[in-house]
Amino acid sequence: MGEIISLNKPNSLAEGAYNALIACELDEKVNLTNQMANAWENRQLSLNGAKHIKAPERPGRPKKPELISPSQVKKRPLTSAKGRLALIHAIAHIELNAIDLALDIIVRFSHVRMPRSFFDGWVMVAKEEAKHFTLLRERLADLDAEYGDLPAHDGLWEAASETGHDLNARLAVVPLVLEARGLDVTPPMVTKLRAAGDHKTAEIFNIIYEDEKGHVAVGAKWFRFLCNKQGLDPYYTFNKLVSKHFRGHLKGPFNDRARCATGLTPLFYRNLSPLGN
């Protein structure tokens, strides 16, 4: 990784997002993300003047957790306390990645001519991901644990690296595949957590689920916008980009109702699932 220089007094949105993106300490990353979002919402940051900023190869991160292969991550049943703790830690890791993915899209694609509302959407996403991560860290603390206690995998950032050259590909793979998967798997997890008596964690997961609908909607809106602008068929383009940049098939079953509400209709993803489910 090349030299990373912190921009202490951001004047542009990209500078503010960059500062949060490279922050290694967790509280600092969350605080800088919220400061960036609040300054942008109050029209204190410019959309221009950030062409000299380059997104880092990797975001700033603490020394822990240890990053391992996804195949090495142990699966534990939610009926056990250890299983629920492992799940909370895993989702916290996903949400930390999600903060950085939203920040990265702001920094990396700040030079692309897009409406201001495009950046409004990703600022909202970054701010809500920071909220989710904070809620999960607090829940881990309730259970006498903290983020970093368990190993985690690096699959999400690999997706960012794979699509860093192409905004269409980034939108297709990150919000419309990775985040959309959360719409499928979160409701069953909420049900299992409530059945296990862990209503506090279930409520946090439900908050994340409701917010993630909006995040997928942001991705779907701007993916369609770019395809229309470029004269591309959105369904064919999505299938082509996902086949190229995402490893493996999309897994069902799909939460079609929630996906459709975000603008992600089955025509996007059915052909990419081996069973079409």
ZIRA-V354469 format. One record per backbone hydrogen bond with DSSP energy under -0.5 kcal/mol. NH is the residue of the N-H (numbers start at 1). CO is the residue of the C=O. If there is no record, write none. Layout:
BEGIN
NH_CO, NH_CO
END
This chain:
BEGIN
5_3, 6_4, 8_6, 10_8, 13_46, 16_12, 17_13, 18_14, 19_15, 20_16, 21_17, 22_18, 23_19, 23_20, 29_25, 30_26, 31_27, 32_28, 33_29, 34_30, 35_31, 36_32, 37_33, 38_34, 39_35, 40_36, 41_37, 42_38, 43_40, 44_39, 45_39, 46_11, 53_50, 60_21, 68_66, 68_152, 72_69, 73_69, 73_70, 76_74, 80_77, 84_80, 85_81, 86_82, 87_83, 88_84, 89_85, 90_86, 91_87, 92_88, 93_89, 94_90, 95_91, 96_92, 97_93, 98_94, 99_95, 100_96, 101_97, 102_98, 103_99, 104_100, 105_101, 106_102, 107_103, 108_104, 109_105, 110_107, 112_109, 114_112, 118_115, 119_115, 119_116, 120_116, 121_117, 122_118, 123_119, 124_120, 125_121, 126_122, 127_123, 128_124, 129_125, 130_126, 131_127, 132_128, 133_129, 134_130, 135_131, 136_132, 137_133, 138_134, 139_135, 140_136, 141_137, 142_138, 143_139, 143_140, 144_141, 145_140, 149_146, 152_66, 154_68, 158_154, 159_155, 160_156, 161_157, 162_158, 163_159, 164_161, 166_163, 170_166, 171_167, 172_168, 173_169, 174_170, 175_170, 176_171, 177_173, 178_173, 179_174, 180_175, 181_177, 182_178, 182_179, 183_179, 183_180, 184_180, 184_181, 185_181, 186_182, 189_185, 190_186, 191_187, 192_188, 193_189, 194_190, 195_191, 196_192, 197_194, 198_193, 199_197, 202_198, 203_199, 204_200, 205_201, 206_202, 207_203, 208_204, 209_205, 210_206, 211_207, 212_208, 213_209, 214_210, 214_211, 215_211, 216_212, 217_213, 218_214, 219_215, 220_216, 221_217, 222_218, 223_219, 224_220, 225_221, 226_222, 227_223, 228_224, 229_225, 230_226, 231_227, 231_228, 232_227, 234_232, 237_233, 238_234, 239_235, 240_236, 241_237, 242_238, 243_239, 244_240, 245_241, 246_242, 250_272, 254_277, 256_254, 259_255, 260_256, 261_257, 262_258, 262_259, 263_260, 264_259, 265_263, 268_265, 269_265, 270_266, 272_269, 273_270, 276_273
END
